[in-house]
């Protein structure tokens, strides 16, 4: 069971002498999964717990919030993804002014040496930390020699000779290339949330939807998609989804709406996962509800055709 630890001050004794890795792990993509696999394997070999250290908010969100990219996974989704691996604890450090001002040396001493007493540390080849990003792999190696822990550089994980990264996945989602995003993630791109009551406008138009609030400042994709919904007894359920602000009705807050095919059951309050499989079109503003309804009918036909041909 994955235990969530918050801050330097709540590090339990049971995780001292662990194997650990540090990073944002946004998306938990194949590159991240390679790090997690190596960490879990080393933990098993040494008989030590495996710990992932991450930050909330992510450093870039703290320093330049207006320019920070959309997250692939919000915090809860990241936790759900990490539960699939042999990780014992997720140590969440609040990234605030105090942490931003901390020197690389103090970060190593307080967290790695004194806090977790790390025995084995895996980091990515571009990992930087500490005030002004002065800490790097060589400074970790130096500290390891001084304090008796091993530091391993997890080299770039590539597919088709290109680095797997959260940025590359965001670009694929922006371009509507769901196949590439799935290839880099090792699974279809997905979002999760609880089904909430909406304005029932879709039902009145003949297309009832499961409305899922996203709880995100920014979203990494936008438009209409063929999707599958998981989390119900009948899973998966095929459908078509719109993610965006719904400009035709004057919306201003991003919402995920999923119309499920051949499905008629009350699922309010259910926590579900929506897998995005194929992009049908961008979100657009129509002249009125009649034009929108006609387009939704076409969207449904295209989504059904996708499922009949692809699955």
C-alpha positions in Angstrom: 0.0 0.0 0.0 1.4 3.4 -1.0 1.8 5.7 2.0 1.8 9.5 1.4 4.2 11.5 3.5 3.9 15.3 3.5 6.9 17.5 4.3 10.4 17.0 5.8 8.9 16.9 9.3 6.7 13.8 8.9 9.3 11.3 7.7 8.6 8.1 9.6 11.4 6.0 11.0 10.2 3.0 9.0 11.4 4.6 5.7 14.8 5.4 6.9 17.5 3.6 4.9 15.4 3.5 1.8 16.0 3.5 -1.9 14.6 6.7 -3.5 14.1 8.8 -6.6 13.3 12.5 -7.0 11.2 14.3 -9.7 7.9 15.6 -10.8 6.7 12.4 -12.4 4.0 14.3 -14.4 2.2 11.7 -16.5 4.1 8.7 -15.1 5.2 7.9 -18.6 7.5 5.1 -19.9 10.6 7.1 -18.9 9.3 7.4 -15.4 8.2 3.8 -15.3 11.8 2.7 -16.2 13.0 4.7 -13.2 10.4 3.2 -10.9 11.2 -0.3 -12.1 14.9 0.1 -11.4 14.1 1.6 -8.0 11.7 -1.3 -7.1 14.2 -3.9 -8.2 17.0 -2.4 -6.2 14.7 -2.1 -3.2 13.9 -5.8 -3.4 17.6 -6.7 -3.8 18.5 -4.7 -0.7 15.4 -5.5 1.3 14.6 -1.7 1.6 11.5 0.4 1.0 11.2 2.3 -2.2 10.3 6.0 -1.9 9.4 8.6 -4.6 10.1 12.2 -3.7 8.1 14.8 -5.5 6.9 18.5 -5.2 3.6 20.3 -4.8 3.2 22.6 -6.6 5.8 21.7 -9.2 8.7 24.1 -9.2 7.9 25.7 -12.5 4.3 26.3 -11.3 5.8 28.1 -8.3 8.2 30.3 -10.2 6.2 31.2 -13.3 2.6 30.1 -12.7 1.2 31.9 -15.8 3.7 30.1 -18.1 3.6 26.7 -16.5 2.3 24.0 -18.9 -0.8 22.0 -18.2 -0.2 19.0 -16.1 -0.7 15.6 -17.7 -1.8 14.3 -14.3 -3.2 16.2 -11.3 -1.9 15.0 -7.9 -4.6 12.4 -7.3 -4.1 10.9 -10.8 -0.4 10.7 -10.2 -0.9 8.8 -6.9 -3.3 6.4 -8.7 -0.7 5.7 -11.4 2.1 5.2 -8.8 0.0 2.6 -7.0 0.6 0.3 -10.0 4.2 0.0 -9.1 6.2 -1.5 -6.2 6.5 1.9 -4.4 6.1 2.0 -0.6 5.9 5.8 -0.1 5.3 9.0 -1.9 7.1 11.9 -0.1 5.4 15.2 -1.1 7.4 18.3 -0.4 5.6 21.6 -0.5 7.5 23.8 -2.9 7.4 27.3 -1.3 9.7 30.2 -0.7 11.6 28.3 2.0 12.3 25.3 -0.3 13.0 27.5 -3.3 15.7 29.3 -1.2 17.3 26.2 0.2 20.8 25.5 -1.1 21.5 22.2 -2.9 23.8 21.2 0.0 21.1 21.8 2.6 18.5 19.9 0.5 20.8 16.9 0.4 21.7 17.0 4.0 18.1 17.6 5.4 16.2 15.2 3.1 18.6 12.6 1.7 21.1 12.2 4.5 19.3 13.1 7.7 15.6 12.7 6.8 15.4 9.5 4.8 19.0 8.2 5.3 18.8 7.2 1.6 21.0 4.2 0.7 20.5 4.3 -3.1 19.2 7.2 -5.2 18.1 7.2 -8.8 17.7 10.5 -10.7 17.1 11.5 -14.3 20.0 12.7 -16.4 18.7 16.3 -16.4 17.8 16.5 -12.7 18.6 19.9 -11.1 17.8 21.1 -7.6 18.5 23.6 -4.9 18.6 27.4 -5.0 19.3 28.7 -8.6 19.2 25.0 -9.6 22.9 24.7 -8.5 22.6 21.0 -7.6 23.1 18.3 -10.2 24.2 14.7 -10.6 27.8 15.4 -9.8 26.9 17.2 -6.5 24.8 14.2 -5.5 27.6 11.8 -6.3 30.0 13.9 -4.2 27.5 13.8 -1.3 27.1 10.0 -1.8 30.8 9.4 -1.4 30.9 11.5 1.7 27.8 10.0 3.4 27.8 6.4 2.0 24.9 6.3 -0.4 25.0 5.3 -4.1 23.7 7.6 -6.8 22.7 6.2 -10.2 22.0 8.3 -13.3 18.9 7.0 -15.1 19.8 7.9 -18.7 17.4 9.2 -21.3 14.6 6.7 -22.2 14.0 7.0 -25.9 11.4 5.6 -28.4 12.1 5.8 -32.1 15.4 7.6 -31.2 13.4 10.4 -29.5 13.4 11.2 -25.8 10.3 10.3 -23.9 9.2 13.3 -21.9 6.1 15.0 -20.4 6.7 17.9 -22.9 6.6 15.5 -25.9 3.4 14.0 -24.6 1.8 17.4 -24.1 2.7 18.3 -27.7 1.2 15.0 -29.0 -2.1 15.8 -27.1 -2.1 19.3 -28.4 -1.7 18.0 -32.0 -4.4 15.4 -31.5 -2.0 12.5 -31.9 -3.5 10.2 -29.3 -1.6 7.2 -30.7 1.8 8.9 -30.0 0.7 9.9 -26.6 -0.3 6.3 -25.8 3.0 5.0 -27.1 5.0 7.4 -24.8 2.8 6.8 -21.8 2.5 3.0 -22.2 -1.3 3.4 -21.9 -4.0 5.6 -23.4 -4.1 9.1 -22.0 -6.7 9.4 -19.3 -8.3 11.7 -16.8 -10.2 10.8 -13.7 -12.9 12.5 -11.6 -16.2 12.1 -9.9 -19.4 12.3 -11.9 -21.3 15.4 -10.9 -24.7 17.0 -11.6 -24.7 19.4 -14.5 -27.3 21.7 -16.0 -29.0 18.8 -17.8 -28.7 20.6 -21.1 -27.3 17.6 -22.9 -30.2 15.4 -21.7 -32.7 18.0 -23.2 -30.8 17.8 -26.5 -31.1 14.0 -26.5 -27.5 13.4 -25.5 -27.2 12.9 -21.7 -23.7 13.3 -20.4 -21.7 12.3 -17.4 -20.1 15.6 -16.2 -16.7 15.4 -14.6 -15.1 18.5 -13.0 -11.4 18.6 -13.8 -10.0 20.6 -10.9 -7.2 21.9 -13.1 -5.9 25.4 -13.8 -5.1 24.3 -17.4 -6.0 21.3 -19.5 -3.6 19.6 -21.9 -6.1 18.7 -24.6 -9.3 20.2 -26.0 -12.0 19.1 -28.3 -14.2 16.1 -29.0 -12.9 12.5 -28.7 -13.9 8.9 -28.9 -13.4 7.6 -25.4 -13.8 4.7 -23.1 -15.0 5.1 -19.5 -13.7 2.8 -16.7 -14.7 2.5 -13.1 -18.1 1.0 -13.5 -19.2 -2.6 -13.3 -19.9 -2.5 -17.0 -16.4 -1.2 -17.9 -15.3 -0.3 -20.4 -18.2 1.8 -21.8 -17.7 3.4 -25.2 -18.7 7.0 -25.7 -17.9 10.4 -27.1 -16.5 13.2 -24.9 -16.2 17.0 -25.2 -13.5 18.7 -23.1 -13.4 22.4 -23.0 -15.4 25.5 -22.0 -18.5 24.9 -24.2 -18.4 28.3 -26.1 -21.8 27.8 -27.7 -23.6 28.2 -24.4 -21.2 30.8 -23.1 -19.2 28.6 -20.7 -16.0 29.8 -19.2 -14.8 26.9 -17.1 -13.3 23.7 -18.5 -15.5 20.7 -18.1 -15.3 17.1 -19.3 -18.7 15.8 -20.6 -19.0 12.2 -21.7 -22.0 10.8 -23.6 -22.0 7.0 -23.1 -23.4 4.8 -25.9 -26.2 2.4 -25.2 -26.1 3.2 -21.5 -28.9 4.3 -19.1 -27.9 4.2 -15.4 -27.6 6.8 -12.7 -23.8 7.1 -12.0 -23.7 10.4 -10.1 -21.0 10.3 -7.5 -19.0 7.5 -9.1 -15.3 8.1 -9.5 -14.4 7.2 -13.1 -11.5 7.2 -15.5 -11.9 8.5 -19.1 -9.5 7.1 -21.7 -9.0 9.3 -24.7 -8.5 7.1 -27.8 -9.2 9.2 -30.9 -9.7 12.9 -31.6 -12.7 13.8 -33.8 -12.5 17.6 -33.9 -11.5 20.7 -32.0 -14.1 22.4 -29.8 -15.9 25.2 -31.7 -18.7 27.7 -31.2 -22.0 27.1 -33.1 -24.7 29.5 -34.1 -27.2 27.8 -31.7 -28.3 24.6 -30.0 -29.8 23.2 -33.2 -26.5 23.4 -35.0 -24.7 22.0 -32.0 -27.2 19.1 -31.7 -26.6 18.3 -35.4 -22.9 18.3 -34.9 -23.1 16.1 -31.8 -25.0 13.6 -33.9 -22.2 13.5 -36.4 -19.6 13.2 -33.6 -21.4 10.2 -32.2 -21.5 8.6 -35.7 -17.7 9.1 -36.1 -17.0 7.8 -32.6 -19.1 4.7 -33.3 -17.4 4.2 -36.6 -14.0 4.4 -34.8 -15.0 1.7 -32.3 -16.4 -0.6 -35.0 -13.2 -0.3 -37.1 -10.6 -0.2 -34.4 -11.7 -2.3 -31.4 
